[in-house]
Amino acid sequence: MQSEQLIQKVISIIAENQYIPQEEISLESEFEKLGIDSLAALGIIGEIENEFNIIIPNDKAFLITNVRQLVESLEEFLSTATTHTS
């Protein structure tokens, strides 16, 4: 999945999960400014894990506080999964 597609998919998941219009979410959006607390963020990360069939360890998940960090973590785990299955 290309990076722009990945960004749009993550934004879509956040928007659907939190009932926020997609146009209000950008790569630079901070979860706190979107009204997303830590529990809601873990719910979003859980949806991401299900969508992409990956597991983001809790110690990493708790450090994710914005959309960019979520996308970068996802890219990292997807590339690791691809490397391990190749």
Residue pairs with C-beta under 8 A, 6 or more apart in sequence:
1 9
1 78
3 71
3 75
6 71
6 74
6 75
6 78
7 27
7 67
7 71
9 51
10 48
10 67
10 70
10 71
10 74
11 22
11 25
11 26
11 67
12 22
13 44
13 47
13 48
13 51
14 20
14 25
14 34
14 36
14 44
14 67
15 21
15 22
15 25
17 40
17 43
17 44
17 47
18 34
18 35
18 36
18 40
18 44
20 34
20 35
24 34
25 34
25 67
26 67
27 67
27 68
27 71
28 66
28 67
28 68
29 66
29 67
30 65
30 66
31 37
31 40
31 41
31 64
31 65
31 66
31 67
32 65
36 44
38 62
41 61
41 64
41 65
42 61
44 70
45 56
45 61
45 64
45 70
48 54
48 56
48 70
48 74
49 55
49 56
52 74
52 77
52 78
53 81
54 74
54 77
54 78
54 81
55 77
56 64
56 73
56 74
56 77
60 73
63 69
64 70
64 73
